[in-house]
């Protein structure tokens, strides 16, 4: 017997509207900040970066959910809302705040099943959980793994290299910054349980290590004290 095909509770148009809402909410959060906002000068505290991070997490979490047998709809909707409050709430409060925003949105912008809404807001609320991810529903695990993975790889590397400028560093510190991405990747192993996410992590770390070697090779060739 084949797998029963169930209609998705979220249409493409509804999901597009959710993304628009999150984008606009993040932009408004930045506009409402006073005196430049909390750590506004770091690139990952901009609306542009945060929204791009969210889209990356949506894509990664959806792939992990499909391959690991989780509910893809719950996972992708939780992913699109997971950092909606990131720019207006403190780090240890943004997950709970995001869950409240998502609950308000889902209960006023459609006729979604209550079980679906509950699963989505539960995943958002728990996406900062620091314990064993296998203690959580599979959809939440997929969200956490995707959130971690986006910080390891090309995106995470570019952000830390951008950070050098904000900290008045020069390019000779680039190797050190890339090493931080590698360290994040090693730490991420404790937050990853699925084979799909582990495969992504392995590929990303391999590429970052290769980039670090290439970078150090070229920087080492520069003479910091040119002869007269």
C-alpha positions as CSV (number, residue, x, y, z in Angstrom):
1,X,0.0,0.0,0.0
2,X,1.3,3.4,-0.9
3,X,1.8,6.3,1.4
4,X,-1.4,8.3,1.9
5,X,-1.1,11.8,0.4
6,X,-2.5,14.5,2.7
7,X,-3.2,18.0,1.5
8,X,-0.8,20.6,2.9
9,X,-2.3,22.9,5.5
10,X,-0.3,25.8,4.1
11,X,-0.7,26.9,0.5
12,X,2.2,28.4,-1.5
13,X,0.4,31.8,-1.3
14,X,0.0,31.6,2.5
15,X,3.6,30.7,2.9
16,X,4.7,33.6,0.7
17,X,2.6,35.9,2.9
18,X,4.3,34.5,6.0
19,X,7.7,35.3,4.6
20,X,6.5,38.8,3.8
21,X,5.2,39.3,7.3
22,X,8.5,38.1,8.8
23,X,10.5,40.3,6.5
24,X,8.4,43.4,7.3
25,X,8.5,42.6,11.1
26,X,12.3,42.5,11.1
27,X,12.5,45.7,9.2
28,X,10.1,47.4,11.6
29,X,12.1,46.1,14.5
30,X,15.2,47.9,13.2
31,X,13.4,51.1,12.5
32,X,12.0,51.2,16.0
33,X,15.3,50.8,17.7
34,X,16.6,53.8,19.6
35,X,20.2,55.1,19.5
36,X,21.2,52.6,16.8
37,X,19.8,49.6,18.6
38,X,21.2,46.6,20.3
39,X,24.6,45.7,18.7
40,X,23.2,47.3,15.5
41,X,26.7,47.7,14.1
42,X,27.2,43.9,13.9
43,X,26.0,42.6,10.5
44,X,24.0,39.7,12.0
45,X,21.9,42.2,13.9
46,X,20.6,43.8,10.6
47,X,17.2,43.0,9.2
48,X,18.8,41.9,5.9
49,X,21.1,39.4,7.5
50,X,18.4,38.0,9.8
51,X,15.9,37.5,7.0
52,X,18.6,35.8,4.8
53,X,19.5,33.5,7.7
54,X,15.8,32.6,8.1
55,X,15.4,31.7,4.4
56,X,18.6,29.5,4.7
57,X,17.2,27.8,7.7
58,X,13.8,27.2,6.0
59,X,15.6,25.5,3.1
60,X,17.9,23.4,5.3
61,X,15.2,22.4,7.8
62,X,12.8,21.4,5.0
63,X,15.4,19.2,3.4
64,X,16.3,17.6,6.7
65,X,12.7,17.0,7.6
66,X,12.0,15.4,4.2
67,X,14.9,13.0,4.5
68,X,14.4,12.2,8.2
69,X,10.6,11.7,8.0
70,X,9.5,14.7,10.0
71,X,6.4,16.8,9.1
72,X,7.8,19.2,6.5
73,X,5.0,21.7,6.9
74,X,5.4,22.1,10.6
75,X,9.1,22.4,10.2
76,X,9.2,25.0,7.4
77,X,6.6,27.2,9.1
78,X,8.4,27.0,12.4
79,X,11.6,27.9,10.5
80,X,10.2,31.0,8.9
81,X,9.1,32.4,12.2
82,X,11.9,31.1,14.5
83,X,13.9,34.4,14.6
84,X,11.1,36.9,13.9
85,X,11.7,38.5,17.4
86,X,15.5,38.3,17.2
87,X,16.0,42.0,16.7
88,X,13.7,43.2,19.4
89,X,14.1,40.6,22.2
90,X,17.1,39.6,24.2
91,X,18.8,36.4,23.2
92,X,17.4,34.3,26.0
93,X,13.9,35.6,25.3
94,X,13.6,35.7,21.5
95,X,12.4,32.1,21.1
96,X,9.4,32.6,23.5
97,X,8.7,36.0,21.9
98,X,8.8,34.5,18.4
99,X,6.4,31.7,19.5
100,X,3.9,34.3,20.7
101,X,4.1,36.2,17.4
102,X,3.7,33.1,15.4
103,X,0.7,32.0,17.4
104,X,-1.0,35.4,16.9
105,X,-0.3,35.2,13.2
106,X,-1.4,31.7,12.6
107,X,-4.7,32.1,14.6
108,X,-5.6,35.3,12.7
109,X,-4.4,34.6,9.2
110,X,-6.0,31.4,8.3
111,X,-8.0,28.3,9.4
112,X,-5.1,26.1,10.4
113,X,-5.7,23.0,12.5
114,X,-5.0,23.6,16.2
115,X,-2.6,20.6,16.3
116,X,-0.6,22.2,13.5
117,X,-0.4,25.5,15.3
118,X,0.6,23.9,18.5
119,X,3.4,21.9,16.9
120,X,4.7,25.0,15.1
121,X,4.8,27.3,18.2
122,X,6.3,24.4,20.2
123,X,9.2,24.1,17.8
124,X,9.8,27.9,17.8
125,X,9.7,28.1,21.5
126,X,12.2,25.2,21.9
127,X,14.6,26.0,19.1
128,X,17.1,27.4,21.6
129,X,17.0,24.3,23.7
130,X,20.5,23.4,24.8
131,X,20.0,19.8,25.8
132,X,19.9,16.6,23.8
133,X,17.9,17.4,20.6
134,X,16.6,13.8,20.5
135,X,14.5,14.7,23.6
136,X,12.4,17.0,21.4
137,X,9.9,16.4,18.6
138,X,11.6,15.5,15.3
139,X,10.4,18.7,13.7
140,X,12.1,20.8,16.4
141,X,15.3,18.8,16.0
142,X,15.3,19.5,12.3
143,X,14.9,23.3,13.0
144,X,17.7,23.3,15.6
145,X,20.0,21.4,13.3
146,X,19.4,23.8,10.4
147,X,19.8,26.8,12.6
148,X,23.2,25.5,13.7
149,X,24.3,24.6,10.2
150,X,23.7,28.0,8.8
151,X,26.4,29.4,11.1
152,X,28.9,26.9,9.7
153,X,30.1,27.2,6.2
154,X,30.2,30.0,3.6
155,X,27.6,32.2,5.3
156,X,29.1,31.9,8.7
157,X,32.6,32.5,7.3
158,X,31.6,35.6,5.4
159,X,30.0,37.1,8.5
160,X,33.0,36.6,10.7
161,X,35.2,38.1,8.0
162,X,32.9,41.1,7.9
163,X,33.2,41.4,11.6
164,X,36.9,42.1,11.2
165,X,36.1,45.5,9.7
166,X,33.7,46.4,12.6
167,X,36.5,45.5,15.1
168,X,39.1,47.4,13.2
169,X,41.2,44.3,12.3
170,X,43.2,43.9,9.1
171,X,43.2,41.0,6.7
172,X,46.0,39.2,8.5
173,X,43.5,38.2,11.2
174,X,41.3,36.4,8.6
175,X,42.8,33.0,9.4
176,X,41.9,33.4,13.1
177,X,38.3,34.4,12.2
178,X,37.9,31.4,9.9
179,X,39.2,29.2,12.7
180,X,36.3,30.3,14.8
181,X,33.9,29.0,12.1
182,X,35.7,25.6,12.4
183,X,35.4,25.7,16.2
184,X,31.7,26.4,15.8
185,X,31.4,23.5,13.5
186,X,33.1,21.2,16.0
187,X,30.8,22.5,18.8
188,X,27.8,21.9,16.5
189,X,28.3,18.2,16.6
190,X,26.7,18.1,20.0
191,X,23.6,19.8,18.6
192,X,23.2,17.5,15.6
193,X,21.7,14.0,15.7
194,X,20.4,13.2,12.2
195,X,22.4,11.6,9.4
196,X,21.2,14.3,7.0
197,X,22.5,17.2,9.2
198,X,25.7,15.3,10.0
199,X,26.4,14.9,6.2
200,X,25.9,18.7,5.7
201,X,28.2,19.5,8.6
202,X,30.9,17.3,7.3
203,X,30.8,18.9,3.9
204,X,30.8,22.4,5.3
205,X,33.6,21.9,7.7
206,X,35.7,20.3,4.9
207,X,35.2,23.4,2.7
208,X,36.0,25.9,5.5
209,X,39.2,24.0,6.4
210,X,40.2,24.1,2.8
211,X,39.5,27.8,2.6
212,X,41.5,28.5,5.8
213,X,44.5,26.6,4.3
214,X,44.3,28.6,1.0
215,X,43.9,31.9,3.0
216,X,46.9,31.3,5.2
217,X,49.0,30.2,2.3
218,X,48.4,33.6,0.5
219,X,48.6,35.8,3.6
220,X,51.8,34.1,4.6
221,X,53.3,35.2,1.3
222,X,52.8,38.9,2.2
223,X,55.8,40.6,3.7
224,X,54.4,42.9,6.5
225,X,57.6,45.0,6.5
226,X,58.6,45.8,2.9
227,X,62.3,46.7,2.4
228,X,63.2,50.2,1.4
